Amino acid sequence: MNKRSKQLMQWMRKENIDAVLCQSRANVFYFSGFDTDPHERLVAVMLFPNGEPLFICPNMEVNQVEAVYQEGEIIGYSDTEDPWAKLQQKLSVRGTTIRTLAVEQDISWRRVKMLQSLYPTITLVAADEPILSQRVIKTAEELAMLKEAARLADFGVQAGVDALMEGISEMEVVAKIEYELKKKGVRETAFSTMVLFGEKAGDPHGTPGSRQLKTGDAVLFDLGVVWQGYCSDITRTVFYDSISKNQQEVYETVLQAQQAAIQACRPGQPASGLDRIARHWITKYGYGEYFPHRIGHGLGIEVHEYPSLTETNEELLKPGMTFTIEPGIYIPDQIGVRIEDDVLITSSGCETLTSFPREITIVPKRSQ
């Protein structure tokens, strides 16, 4: 039994939990090493306080699961079979009684009702806290994947910068970035790659489209990759051909806010402190109303995971935590600047995993 499973089993014994059902993609991968998008089908790991776990999945994925998962019994099912009934049957054969079952809070209502129909007297409790408390501290093996994902994110930004030329559209740059990443072996991006020109970056989560690049535009790149199950997330803002005084002021304010927040990243620092430091800096220079989001989010198997780095989160940072630091200023229909890096808390401070240059970058004018 691996360390991850053993740690959760200890929690089950302490809390008198009969089983934990993990059915989210991230948690299935965390406890089994098998990663797939299950769509509407059930793919799940069921762990018990004692004894071997169960893994249930469609028959068409059994071979792939067997290649990476040897800790427990694998149950396959066809599209004409009820996976919940097969799971119940297997538990009955094993003589396993389920009175209290821990599930993830994002389990669908339909699945809750299915469990309750199979076990009318079952008590459902939340499994999220013990699982997230495990996942938030990364192992050396996980950090190796995160560092490679960060390196590839840096590469993606450079591919985007290299693609900039007069008249190219946002979506054409997106295509060039993702093509270059595919050539590096990246099968999946962590989220939809974002490239926004000029005034469009004034929306923090704008949508790339047909807007064409022109002289004087700020260009915002926000991208990430999934590498062997682990995500990266980087944002850089560069300027095409020239930079105005206002653009420079906004950029330098964001950069200084980010640097101040990163310098404060160390064990024992409340997560709220990072947000307050960056927010104070941006507010000091008159842009407080244009910084509408938190300073960052946890990063790992999921691109947005626990913890959420808000000004109200007083949780203390610990070595092994990985998250983003991403202050921004967004003036609607004018300009948007965000600078985002992936950060690891170490025993004495922090390490930034992404390393694409943060100083003001002016891309020379190029013609198609």
C-alpha positions in Angstrom: 0.0 0.0 0.0 1.5 3.4 -0.9 2.0 6.2 1.5 -0.9 8.2 0.2 -3.4 5.4 0.8 -2.0 4.6 4.2 -2.3 8.2 5.4 -6.0 8.3 4.4 -6.6 4.9 6.0 -5.3 6.2 9.3 -7.8 9.1 9.0 -10.6 6.6 8.3 -9.7 4.5 11.4 -9.6 7.6 13.6 -13.0 8.9 12.4 -14.7 5.5 12.2 -15.3 5.8 8.4 -16.1 2.5 6.6 -14.9 3.6 3.2 -13.8 6.6 1.1 -15.1 6.9 -2.5 -12.8 9.0 -4.7 -14.5 9.7 -8.1 -13.0 13.1 -9.2 -10.4 12.9 -11.9 -7.7 14.5 -9.7 -8.2 12.3 -6.7 -8.5 9.1 -8.7 -5.1 10.0 -10.2 -3.6 10.9 -6.8 -4.5 7.6 -5.3 -4.0 5.3 -8.3 -1.7 6.9 -10.8 -4.3 6.5 -13.5 -5.4 9.6 -15.3 -8.4 9.8 -17.6 -11.3 12.1 -18.3 -14.2 9.8 -17.3 -16.9 11.9 -19.0 -20.2 10.6 -17.6 -18.9 7.2 -16.8 -17.9 6.1 -13.3 -14.2 5.8 -12.6 -13.5 5.6 -8.9 -11.2 4.3 -6.2 -12.7 3.0 -3.0 -10.4 2.8 0.0 -11.1 1.1 3.3 -9.6 1.5 6.8 -8.3 -2.0 6.5 -7.8 -4.3 3.5 -7.1 -3.7 -0.2 -9.0 -0.9 -2.1 -11.2 -1.4 -5.1 -10.9 0.4 -8.5 -13.9 0.5 -10.8 -13.8 1.6 -14.4 -15.2 0.8 -17.9 -13.9 -2.4 -19.4 -12.2 -0.5 -22.2 -9.8 1.1 -19.7 -9.0 -1.9 -17.6 -5.8 -2.6 -19.4 -4.5 0.9 -18.9 -5.4 0.8 -15.2 -3.6 -2.5 -14.8 -0.4 -1.0 -16.2 -0.2 1.6 -13.3 -2.3 0.2 -10.4 -1.4 -2.9 -8.5 -2.7 -2.0 -5.0 -6.2 -3.4 -5.2 -8.8 -5.3 -7.2 -10.0 -3.8 -10.5 -13.6 -4.1 -11.4 -14.5 -3.5 -15.1 -18.0 -2.9 -16.5 -19.6 -2.6 -19.9 -21.9 0.2 -21.1 -24.9 -2.0 -20.6 -24.0 -2.8 -17.0 -24.8 -0.7 -13.8 -21.4 0.1 -12.2 -23.0 0.9 -8.9 -24.7 -2.5 -8.8 -21.4 -4.2 -9.6 -19.7 -2.3 -6.9 -22.4 -3.2 -4.4 -22.2 -6.9 -5.4 -18.4 -6.9 -4.9 -18.7 -5.4 -1.5 -21.4 -8.0 -0.6 -19.1 -10.8 -1.7 -16.3 -9.4 0.4 -18.6 -9.0 3.4 -18.0 -5.3 3.6 -20.6 -3.3 5.4 -20.9 0.4 4.6 -22.5 2.6 7.2 -20.5 5.7 6.9 -19.0 6.7 3.5 -16.8 9.6 2.9 -17.2 11.3 -0.5 -15.9 14.4 -2.3 -18.2 17.4 -2.0 -18.3 17.9 -5.7 -20.0 14.5 -6.2 -23.1 14.9 -8.3 -26.6 14.8 -6.9 -27.4 11.9 -9.2 -24.6 9.8 -7.7 -25.6 10.7 -4.2 -29.1 9.4 -4.9 -27.7 6.3 -6.5 -25.7 5.5 -3.3 -28.6 6.2 -1.1 -30.8 3.9 -3.2 -28.3 1.1 -2.8 -27.7 1.8 0.9 -30.8 3.5 2.3 -29.3 4.0 5.8 -25.9 5.2 4.7 -24.4 8.3 6.2 -22.4 10.4 3.8 -19.6 12.7 5.1 -17.0 14.9 3.4 -13.6 13.5 2.5 -12.2 16.7 1.1 -10.3 18.0 4.1 -8.1 15.0 4.8 -7.4 14.5 1.1 -6.6 18.1 0.4 -4.3 18.3 3.4 -2.3 15.5 1.9 -2.3 16.9 -1.6 -1.2 20.4 -0.6 2.3 19.2 0.5 4.1 18.0 -2.6 6.6 15.2 -2.6 10.0 15.3 -4.4 8.5 13.3 -7.2 5.6 15.7 -7.6 7.9 18.7 -7.6 10.0 17.2 -10.4 6.8 17.1 -12.5 5.8 20.6 -11.5 9.2 22.0 -12.4 9.1 20.4 -15.8 5.6 21.7 -16.4 6.8 25.2 -15.4 9.8 24.9 -17.8 7.4 24.1 -20.6 5.1 27.0 -19.7 8.1 29.3 -20.0 8.7 27.8 -23.4 5.1 28.4 -24.4 5.4 32.1 -23.6 8.5 32.4 -25.7 6.7 30.6 -28.5 4.0 33.2 -28.3 6.4 36.1 -28.2 8.2 34.7 -31.2 4.9 34.6 -33.1 4.1 38.2 -32.7 4.0 40.2 -35.9 2.0 43.0 -37.5 -1.6 41.9 -38.3 -1.5 38.4 -36.7 -4.6 37.6 -34.8 -4.9 36.4 -31.1 -6.2 33.0 -32.2 -3.3 32.6 -34.7 -0.8 33.2 -31.8 -2.7 30.7 -29.6 -2.4 28.1 -32.4 1.3 28.7 -32.8 1.9 28.3 -29.0 0.0 25.1 -28.8 1.6 23.7 -31.9 5.1 24.3 -30.5 4.0 22.7 -27.2 2.7 19.7 -28.9 6.1 19.3 -30.6 7.6 19.2 -27.2 5.4 16.3 -26.2 2.7 18.2 -24.3 -0.6 16.3 -24.8 -2.8 18.7 -22.8 -2.9 22.3 -21.8 -3.9 23.1 -18.2 -6.7 25.4 -19.4 -7.6 27.3 -22.6 -4.6 29.2 -23.7 -5.2 33.0 -23.5 -3.7 35.6 -25.8 -5.2 39.1 -25.6 -4.1 42.2 -27.5 -4.4 45.8 -26.3 -7.7 46.8 -24.8 -9.0 43.2 -24.7 -6.6 42.5 -21.8 -8.7 44.8 -19.7 -10.9 41.7 -19.1 -9.0 39.4 -16.7 -10.6 36.3 -18.3 -11.0 37.6 -21.8 -11.5 35.4 -24.8 -9.0 35.3 -27.7 -10.5 36.1 -31.1 -9.8 37.8 -34.4 -8.4 41.0 -32.9 -5.2 41.7 -34.9 -1.9 43.0 -33.4 -0.8 46.5 -34.0 1.9 48.9 -32.9 1.7 49.9 -29.3 -0.4 47.0 -28.1 0.2 45.3 -24.8 0.0 41.5 -25.2 -1.1 39.3 -22.4 -0.2 35.6 -22.4 -1.8 33.3 -19.9 -1.1 29.6 -20.4 -0.1 26.3 -18.7 0.5 22.7 -19.5 -0.2 19.3 -17.9 3.0 17.3 -17.6 2.6 13.7 -16.4 -0.5 14.7 -14.4 0.8 18.0 -13.0 0.0 21.6 -14.0 1.7 24.9 -14.6 0.3 28.3 -14.9 2.1 31.5 -16.1 1.1 34.9 -17.2 3.3 37.5 -18.9 2.5 40.8 -20.5 4.8 42.2 -23.2 4.5 45.2 -25.5 4.6 45.3 -29.2 7.0 47.8 -30.9 6.6 50.5 -28.2 5.3 51.3 -24.7 3.5 54.4 -23.5 4.1 56.1 -20.2 0.8 54.9 -18.8 1.5 51.3 -19.9 4.9 51.5 -18.2 3.4 52.8 -15.0 0.8 50.1 -14.9 3.3 47.4 -15.6 5.8 48.6 -13.0 3.1 48.8 -10.4 2.1 45.2 -11.0 5.7 44.0 -11.1 6.6 45.6 -7.8 3.4 44.2 -6.2 4.4 40.7 -7.4 8.0 41.0 -6.2 6.8 42.2 -2.8 4.4 39.3 -2.4 7.0 36.7 -3.6 9.6 38.1 -1.1 7.0 37.4 1.7 6.6 33.8 0.7 8.0 31.7 3.5 6.9 29.1 6.1 4.7 30.5 8.8 3.4 33.4 6.7 -0.4 33.6 6.6 -1.7 33.1 3.0 -3.8 36.3 3.6 -0.5 38.3 4.0 0.5 37.7 0.4 -2.8 39.1 -0.9 -2.7 42.1 1.4 0.9 43.0 0.5 0.2 43.0 -3.2 -3.2 44.7 -2.8 -1.7 47.4 -0.6 1.0 48.2 -3.2 -1.4 48.4 -6.1 -3.9 50.6 -4.0 -1.0 52.9 -3.0 -0.5 53.8 -6.6 -4.2 54.4 -7.3 -5.1 51.2 -9.0 -6.8 49.3 -6.2 -10.2 49.2 -7.8 -8.6 47.6 -10.9 -7.3 44.5 -9.0 -10.5 42.4 -8.8 -9.2 38.9 -7.9 -7.1 37.1 -5.3 -3.4 37.0 -5.4 -3.2 33.3 -6.3 -4.3 29.7 -6.0 -2.9 26.3 -5.2 -1.3 24.4 -8.0 -0.7 20.7 -8.5 -2.7 17.9 -10.2 -5.3 20.6 -10.8 -4.4 24.1 -12.1 -6.7 25.7 -9.5 -6.6 23.7 -6.3 -6.4 24.2 -2.5 -5.4 26.6 -1.0 -7.1 29.8 -2.2 -4.8 32.7 -1.5 -7.3 35.4 -0.5 -7.0 38.3 2.0 -9.2 36.4 4.4 -7.3 33.0 4.4 -5.3 32.9 7.6 -3.8 29.5 6.9 -0.1 29.4 7.4 2.2 28.5 4.5 4.2 25.3 4.9 7.2 23.8 3.0 6.1 21.8 0.0 3.1 24.0 -0.9 2.9 25.2 -4.5 0.8 28.0 -5.7 0.6 31.0 -8.0 1.4 34.7 -7.3 -0.5 36.7 -9.9 -1.4 40.4 -9.2 -3.0 42.3 -12.0 -4.4 45.7 -13.1 -7.3 45.7 -15.6 -8.7 49.0 -16.9 -11.8 48.0 -19.1 -11.4 48.8 -22.8 -7.9 50.2 -22.2 -5.2 47.9 -20.8 -4.7 44.8 -18.7 -1.4 43.7 -17.1 -0.9 40.5 -15.1 2.3 38.9 -14.1 2.0 35.3 -12.7 4.6 32.8 -11.5 4.5 29.4 -9.9 6.0 29.4 -6.4 7.2 26.6 -4.1 7.5 27.2 -0.3 10.9 25.8 0.9 12.2 25.3 4.4 13.7 28.8 4.4 11.7 30.8 1.9 10.5 30.1 -1.6 11.5 29.1 -5.1 9.9 30.4 -8.3 9.4 27.5 -10.7 8.5 29.7 -13.7 11.4 31.9 -14.9 10.4 33.7 -18.1 11.8 37.3 -17.7 9.7 39.7 -15.8 11.3 43.0 -16.7 9.5 45.1 -19.4 9.8 43.4 -22.7 9.3 45.4 -26.0 9.0 43.0 -28.9 10.5 44.5 -32.1 8.1 45.2 -35.0 7.9 42.4 -37.5 6.0 42.0 -40.8 4.2 38.8 -41.9 
